[in-house]
Structures are given as C-alpha cells and as structure tokens.
C-alpha cells in the first residue's frame, strides 16, 4: 500500500511539473514561431531604485527637479506639505506652484528673490551633503499677497522657499511693504 501511494504521489509531481513548464507556440505546420518584439526598450541594467523598468524611455522628456510645496489646509487651521516637480527651480516656478495649490492668488508674480550670507548646513542625508551651505537670509518680493488667513499663508510661502531655495530665514514683501521678516521653516501640520 505504501509503495502504491508513493508511486501515485511521484506521478502527480511529474505531471504538475510538466503542466507548469512553458511551451513554444507552434504554427499549424508544426514550426516553432519566434516571439515578436513590439518596441525596443532601453536597457535598465544600471537603473536605480524606484525606476520602472520594461517601458520605453522618452528621450525628449525634460529633466525635472522635485520640490516641496506647502499650502494651507481646507479649514485653514494648519499647513500641509506635498511634493511636485519643476523644470527650472527658481522663484517664479515656486510662486506658480503656490498659485496652483491655492496658496497665492492668480496672477501673482515673483518680482525679486535675493539671498545674503551663508551658513554651514547641519543637515545630511539623501541629496544633502554634510558640508552643504545655505543662505542665511533671503528676501522675496511678490506682486500681490492675499489678505485672508495671512499668517498661515505667510508660513506656507516661507516653508516652500526656505526648503527649496536652501535658506534659513526669509523676508516676504508685497507691493513694496514688508509683510513678515525673519520667517524660518516650521514643520507642516502646525
């Protein structure tokens, strides 16, 4: 009885292995048909983590820079952060994102953005070296500024510029008037 069970078990294993092996496609004439490649995919042997492989690479796609954008929550009680990307990292592209996320009013332009001094950064991690320097002070002048929930909006603008433009503090001006001086980065959610 034991030999019979072992024999049946062995036969089942052989059949299951035979059923799982891939077979080649055959035409009606019995010739083996080669699989057709629809498009050539660039080699991704040197692709890093997070890279989707097996898709064609668009050689005309622009190089994008990831940025953090801070906005005021729906109820206006806290600052929320999100990630987005820009082709060119400058003051106007950040202002455009702040307009897109509803922080600043439509038509707002960056009149000027200047930085002064530099301090050694204490941060280190992915994308930031331990000996990186950042601007000590920055000044951002905007063409206009919203009047409602101004404290949170000022902090959202300050967070966006301090983090992405590597500055410790920022002064924000609009229409020639100083709205806030010496704002620094405050954790989102506050």
C-alpha positions as CSV (number, residue, x, y, z in Angstrom):
1,X,0.0,0.0,0.0
2,X,2.8,2.3,0.9
3,X,4.5,1.7,-2.5
4,X,1.3,2.4,-4.3
5,X,0.8,5.8,-2.5
6,X,4.4,6.8,-3.2
7,X,4.0,5.8,-6.8
8,X,0.9,7.9,-7.2
9,X,2.5,10.8,-5.4
10,X,5.5,10.7,-7.7
11,X,3.3,10.5,-10.8
12,X,1.4,13.6,-9.6
13,X,4.6,15.5,-9.1
14,X,5.8,14.7,-12.6
15,X,2.5,15.7,-14.1
16,X,2.4,19.0,-12.2
17,X,6.0,19.9,-13.3
18,X,5.1,19.1,-16.9
19,X,2.0,21.3,-16.7
20,X,3.9,24.3,-15.3
21,X,6.7,24.3,-17.9
22,X,6.2,26.8,-20.7
23,X,5.6,25.6,-24.2
24,X,6.6,27.2,-27.5
25,X,4.0,28.5,-29.9
26,X,3.6,26.4,-33.0
27,X,2.0,27.2,-36.3
28,X,-0.4,24.8,-37.9
29,X,2.6,23.4,-39.8
30,X,4.4,22.5,-36.6
31,X,7.2,25.1,-37.0
32,X,8.3,27.0,-33.9
33,X,7.3,30.6,-34.0
34,X,9.6,33.2,-32.6
35,X,8.1,35.7,-30.2
36,X,7.7,39.2,-31.8
37,X,9.0,42.3,-30.0
38,X,6.7,45.3,-30.4
39,X,9.2,48.0,-29.5
40,X,12.7,48.2,-28.3
41,X,13.1,49.0,-24.7
42,X,16.3,50.7,-23.4
43,X,18.4,48.6,-21.1
44,X,17.8,49.3,-17.5
45,X,20.7,47.3,-16.1
46,X,22.1,50.5,-14.4
47,X,18.7,51.7,-13.3
48,X,18.5,52.8,-9.7
49,X,15.8,52.1,-7.1
50,X,12.4,53.3,-7.9
51,X,12.9,53.2,-11.6
52,X,10.2,51.5,-13.6
53,X,11.7,49.0,-16.0
54,X,10.3,47.4,-19.1
55,X,8.9,50.7,-20.5
56,X,10.3,52.7,-23.4
57,X,12.3,55.7,-22.4
58,X,11.2,59.1,-23.7
59,X,14.4,60.8,-24.8
60,X,12.6,64.2,-25.2
61,X,11.2,64.3,-21.6
62,X,12.6,67.3,-19.6
63,X,14.7,66.8,-16.5
64,X,12.5,67.7,-13.5
65,X,13.5,68.8,-10.0
66,X,11.4,67.6,-7.1
67,X,10.2,70.3,-4.8
68,X,8.2,70.5,-1.6
69,X,5.1,72.8,-1.8
70,X,3.4,73.9,1.4
71,X,-0.3,75.0,1.5
72,X,-2.9,75.9,4.0
73,X,-5.4,73.1,4.9
74,X,-9.0,73.4,3.7
75,X,-10.2,74.6,7.1
76,X,-7.3,77.0,7.4
77,X,-6.0,75.5,10.7
78,X,-2.7,74.0,9.6
79,X,0.0,73.9,6.9
80,X,0.2,70.8,4.7
81,X,3.1,69.7,2.6
82,X,3.2,67.9,-0.8
83,X,5.8,67.0,-3.5
84,X,5.7,68.3,-7.0
85,X,8.2,68.9,-9.8
86,X,9.5,71.8,-11.8
87,X,11.7,72.0,-14.9
88,X,13.7,75.0,-13.6
89,X,14.0,75.7,-9.9
90,X,13.6,79.5,-9.5
91,X,11.4,81.9,-7.5
92,X,8.8,82.2,-10.3
93,X,8.3,78.4,-10.7
94,X,7.7,78.1,-6.9
95,X,5.3,81.0,-7.0
96,X,3.5,79.4,-9.9
97,X,3.1,76.2,-7.8
98,X,1.9,78.1,-4.8
99,X,-0.8,79.7,-7.1
100,X,-1.6,76.2,-8.5
101,X,-2.1,74.9,-4.9
102,X,-4.3,77.9,-4.0
103,X,-1.9,79.5,-1.6
104,X,-1.4,82.7,-3.6
105,X,-3.9,84.5,-5.9
106,X,-3.9,84.0,-9.6
107,X,-1.6,86.5,-11.4
108,X,0.9,86.6,-8.5
109,X,4.5,87.1,-9.8
110,X,7.9,86.9,-8.1
111,X,9.2,90.5,-8.5
112,X,12.6,89.6,-7.0
113,X,14.3,86.9,-4.9
114,X,17.7,87.7,-3.3
115,X,19.9,85.9,-0.7
116,X,22.6,87.1,1.6
117,X,25.3,85.4,3.6
118,X,25.8,81.7,4.1
119,X,25.9,79.3,7.0
120,X,27.1,75.7,7.1
121,X,24.2,73.3,7.0
122,X,23.9,70.7,9.8
123,X,21.6,68.5,7.7
124,X,22.9,65.4,6.0
125,X,21.1,62.7,4.1
126,X,19.9,61.8,0.7
127,X,20.7,64.6,-1.7
128,X,22.3,66.8,1.1
129,X,26.0,66.5,1.9
130,X,27.2,67.3,5.4
131,X,29.3,70.3,4.2
132,X,26.5,72.0,2.2
133,X,25.9,75.7,2.7
134,X,22.7,77.6,2.7
135,X,21.8,81.2,2.5
136,X,21.4,82.9,5.9
137,X,18.8,85.4,4.8
138,X,16.5,85.7,1.7
139,X,14.1,88.3,0.6
140,X,11.1,87.5,-1.6
141,X,9.1,90.3,-3.2
142,X,5.7,89.4,-4.7
143,X,3.4,91.5,-6.9
144,X,0.5,90.8,-4.6
145,X,-0.5,88.9,-1.5
146,X,-3.8,87.5,-0.3
147,X,-5.4,89.2,2.8
148,X,-7.2,86.2,4.3
149,X,-5.5,83.8,6.7
150,X,-2.3,85.8,6.2
151,X,-0.3,84.2,9.0
152,X,-0.7,80.7,7.7
153,X,-0.2,81.8,4.0
154,X,3.0,83.6,5.0
155,X,4.3,80.5,6.7
156,X,3.4,78.2,3.8
157,X,5.3,80.6,1.4
158,X,8.2,80.7,3.9
159,X,8.3,76.9,4.2
160,X,8.2,76.4,0.4
161,X,11.1,78.9,-0.2
162,X,13.2,78.0,2.8
163,X,13.2,74.3,2.0
164,X,13.6,74.5,-1.8
165,X,15.9,77.5,-2.1
166,X,18.2,76.5,0.9
167,X,17.7,79.5,3.1
168,X,17.4,79.8,6.9
169,X,15.2,82.8,7.1
170,X,13.1,84.8,4.6
171,X,11.5,88.2,4.5
172,X,8.4,88.5,2.4
173,X,7.3,91.7,0.8
174,X,4.4,92.7,-1.4
175,X,3.5,96.0,-3.1
176,X,6.7,97.5,-1.6
177,X,5.6,96.7,2.0
178,X,7.3,94.2,4.3
179,X,4.7,91.6,5.4
180,X,7.0,89.4,7.5
181,X,10.7,89.4,8.5
182,X,12.9,86.5,9.6
183,X,10.4,83.7,8.9
184,X,12.0,80.3,9.2
185,X,10.9,76.8,8.3
186,X,8.1,75.4,10.6
187,X,7.1,71.7,10.4
188,X,3.9,71.1,8.4
189,X,0.9,70.1,10.4
190,X,1.2,73.1,12.8
